[in-house]
Amino acid sequence: MARIQISNATVDRIISDKGLAVSTAFTKKDGEAGKEKFTVWADPSGYKVGDTLNVSGNLSAKIDEFEGDNGLIRYVQIHVNQSQVEKLQEEMPF
């Protein structure tokens, strides 16, 4: 079983009472901004959109597809199971 650690992830969406959709930002080789998205299966109580988290857990991946304007689009959904979530403290402006 592969483990994953995600640092400084931002909560993008709460998935009802089942989990969180989070993302991290990075810079691509060509200088453009990129975003990695993850689904974290954990109790979402106490978290809100915009919170910054550190997440670790078991990694799973699922290939999915849909019909887009330019044909069939395939992508990989990354899930974090049996996760440990740590909410990072917000810095005060003063």
C-alpha positions as CSV (number, residue, x, y, z in Angstrom):
1,M,0.0,0.0,0.0
2,A,1.4,3.4,-1.0
3,R,1.3,6.3,1.5
4,I,1.0,10.0,0.5
5,Q,1.8,13.2,2.4
6,I,0.2,16.4,1.2
7,S,1.5,19.7,2.7
8,N,-0.3,23.0,2.6
9,A,-3.4,21.8,0.8
10,T,-6.3,24.2,0.5
11,V,-9.9,22.9,1.1
12,D,-11.8,23.6,-2.1
13,R,-15.1,21.8,-1.2
14,I,-16.7,19.8,1.5
15,I,-18.1,16.5,0.3
16,S,-21.3,16.2,2.5
17,D,-20.4,14.3,5.6
18,K,-17.9,12.0,3.9
19,G,-14.7,14.0,3.1
20,L,-12.9,17.0,1.6
21,A,-11.8,18.0,-1.9
22,V,-8.4,19.7,-1.5
23,S,-5.7,21.0,-3.9
24,T,-2.1,22.2,-3.9
25,A,-0.6,24.8,-6.3
26,F,2.7,24.4,-8.2
27,T,4.6,25.9,-11.1
28,K,5.0,23.9,-14.3
29,K,8.2,23.7,-16.2
30,D,6.9,26.3,-18.7
31,G,6.3,28.7,-15.8
32,E,2.5,28.3,-15.8
33,A,0.5,27.7,-12.6
34,G,-0.7,24.2,-12.0
35,K,-3.1,22.6,-9.5
36,E,-3.1,19.1,-8.1
37,K,-6.5,17.9,-6.8
38,F,-7.1,15.2,-4.1
39,T,-10.2,13.7,-2.5
40,V,-9.6,13.1,1.2
41,W,-11.9,10.7,2.9
42,A,-12.2,11.9,6.5
43,D,-14.8,13.5,8.8
44,P,-15.1,17.1,7.5
45,S,-16.5,18.5,10.7
46,G,-14.5,21.5,11.8
47,Y,-13.1,22.3,8.4
48,K,-14.3,25.0,5.9
49,V,-13.5,26.0,2.4
50,G,-10.3,27.9,2.3
51,D,-8.7,26.1,5.3
52,T,-5.0,25.0,4.9
53,L,-4.2,21.4,5.9
54,N,-1.5,18.8,6.0
55,V,-2.8,15.4,5.0
56,S,-1.3,11.9,5.1
57,G,-2.9,8.5,4.4
58,N,-3.2,5.6,2.0
59,L,-3.0,6.5,-1.7
60,S,-5.5,5.1,-4.2
61,A,-6.0,6.1,-7.8
62,K,-9.0,5.6,-10.2
63,I,-9.0,6.2,-13.9
64,D,-12.1,8.0,-15.0
65,E,-13.3,9.5,-18.3
66,F,-16.0,11.7,-19.8
67,E,-17.0,12.9,-23.2
68,G,-15.6,16.5,-23.7
69,D,-15.9,19.0,-26.6
70,N,-12.8,17.5,-28.2
71,G,-13.6,13.8,-27.6
72,L,-13.0,11.4,-24.8
73,I,-11.1,12.8,-21.8
74,R,-9.3,10.4,-19.4
75,Y,-7.9,11.5,-16.1
76,V,-6.8,10.0,-12.8
77,Q,-8.7,10.7,-9.5
78,I,-6.4,10.6,-6.5
79,H,-8.0,9.6,-3.2
80,V,-6.5,9.6,0.3
81,N,-8.0,6.8,2.6
82,Q,-7.5,6.2,6.3
83,S,-6.3,9.8,6.4
84,Q,-4.8,11.9,9.2
85,V,-5.7,15.6,8.7
86,E,-3.9,18.5,10.5
87,K,-5.4,22.0,10.2
88,L,-2.7,24.6,10.0
89,Q,-3.0,27.7,12.2
90,E,-3.9,30.9,10.4
91,E,-1.4,33.7,10.8
92,M,-2.8,36.7,12.5
93,P,-2.2,40.0,10.6
94,F,-0.8,41.8,13.6
